[in-house]
Amino acid sequence: QVQLVESGGGLVQPGGSLRLSCVASGFSFATYLMSWYRRAPGKERELVASISAPGVVYKYSDSVKGRFSISRDNAKNTVYLQMNSLKPEDTAVYYCSRDDYWGQGTQVTVSS
């Protein structure tokens, strides 16, 4: 079955960086577009970034452009989200997604 397992979240000060990872299993990872979403407290779920199967970045949310970078390693069945210059408004649970499949999420908290 499809499994997506995120890791790398945590507490970071404003201006700091984190790198999220999502390890996928149960499907042909290299043939699917993968995405990162986030849900902040009291807000709708937001698409953060997507990357195509061969590794072409498909989309970034306007709110993270220039600060976040999505990448993937098809040999490791892993998609990454490098987050730099973090802001308090980036605080959210971050989810890895493939179509209608979701991971359990990893909490990112940006606070001094």
C-alpha positions as CSV (number, residue, x, y, z in Angstrom):
1,Q,0.0,0.0,0.0
2,V,1.0,3.6,-0.5
3,Q,2.9,5.0,2.4
4,L,4.4,8.5,2.9
5,V,6.4,9.2,5.9
6,E,7.5,12.8,6.7
7,S,10.3,13.9,9.0
8,G,12.5,16.8,9.7
9,G,10.1,19.2,11.4
10,G,10.8,21.0,14.7
11,L,11.1,24.3,16.4
12,V,13.2,26.9,14.8
13,Q,13.8,30.6,15.3
14,P,12.7,33.2,12.7
15,G,15.3,33.3,9.9
16,G,16.3,29.8,10.5
17,S,16.2,26.8,8.2
18,L,14.8,23.3,8.2
19,R,14.8,20.4,5.7
20,L,11.8,18.2,5.5
21,S,12.0,14.7,4.0
22,C,9.3,12.4,2.8
23,V,10.1,8.7,2.2
24,A,7.6,7.0,-0.1
25,S,6.8,3.3,-0.5
26,G,4.2,1.1,-2.1
27,F,4.2,2.6,-5.6
28,S,6.5,3.6,-8.5
29,F,7.8,6.8,-6.9
30,A,9.7,7.9,-10.0
31,T,6.6,8.1,-12.1
32,Y,4.5,10.4,-9.9
33,L,4.3,14.1,-9.3
34,M,4.8,14.8,-5.6
35,S,3.7,17.8,-3.5
36,W,4.2,19.4,-0.1
37,Y,1.1,21.0,1.6
38,R,0.8,22.7,4.9
39,R,-2.1,23.5,7.3
40,A,-1.6,26.3,9.7
41,P,-3.9,26.6,12.8
42,G,-7.3,27.9,11.8
43,K,-6.4,28.1,8.1
44,E,-7.2,26.1,5.0
45,R,-4.7,23.6,3.7
46,E,-2.2,25.3,1.3
47,L,-0.2,23.8,-1.5
48,V,3.4,24.7,-0.9
49,A,5.3,23.2,-3.8
50,S,5.1,20.4,-6.4
51,I,7.7,18.6,-8.4
52,S,7.2,16.4,-11.5
53,A,8.4,12.8,-11.8
54,P,11.6,13.7,-13.6
55,G,12.4,16.5,-11.1
56,V,11.1,19.6,-12.8
57,V,9.6,22.0,-10.2
58,Y,6.0,22.5,-11.1
59,K,4.8,25.1,-8.7
60,Y,5.6,27.1,-5.6
61,S,3.1,29.0,-3.5
62,D,3.7,32.7,-3.7
63,S,4.1,32.8,0.0
64,V,7.3,30.7,-0.1
65,K,8.9,31.6,-3.5
66,G,12.5,32.4,-3.1
67,R,12.7,30.9,0.4
68,F,11.7,27.2,-0.1
69,S,13.0,24.7,-2.5
70,I,11.5,21.3,-3.4
71,S,13.6,18.5,-4.8
72,R,13.5,14.7,-5.1
73,D,15.8,11.7,-5.2
74,N,14.1,9.0,-7.2
75,A,16.8,6.5,-6.3
76,K,15.9,7.0,-2.6
77,N,12.1,7.3,-3.1
78,T,12.4,10.6,-1.3
79,V,11.1,14.2,-1.8
80,Y,12.6,17.1,0.1
81,L,11.5,20.5,1.1
82,Q,14.4,22.9,2.0
83,M,13.0,25.8,4.0
84,N,15.1,28.9,4.5
85,S,14.4,32.3,6.0
86,L,11.6,30.9,8.0
87,K,8.9,33.2,9.3
88,P,6.4,32.7,12.1
89,E,3.7,32.5,9.5
90,D,5.3,29.4,8.2
91,T,4.3,27.6,11.3
92,A,2.1,24.7,10.3
93,V,1.9,20.9,9.9
94,Y,3.6,20.0,6.6
95,Y,2.3,17.1,4.6
96,C,3.7,15.1,1.8
97,S,1.2,14.1,-0.9
98,R,0.7,12.0,-4.0
99,D,-2.7,12.4,-5.5
100,D,-5.1,11.5,-2.7
101,Y,-2.5,9.9,-0.5
102,W,-1.1,11.8,2.5
103,G,1.5,11.3,5.1
104,Q,0.9,11.8,8.8
105,G,2.5,15.3,8.7
106,T,5.4,16.9,10.5
107,Q,5.1,20.0,12.7
108,V,7.1,23.0,11.9
109,T,7.1,25.8,14.5
110,V,8.8,29.1,13.9
111,S,9.1,31.1,17.0
112,S,11.7,33.0,19.1
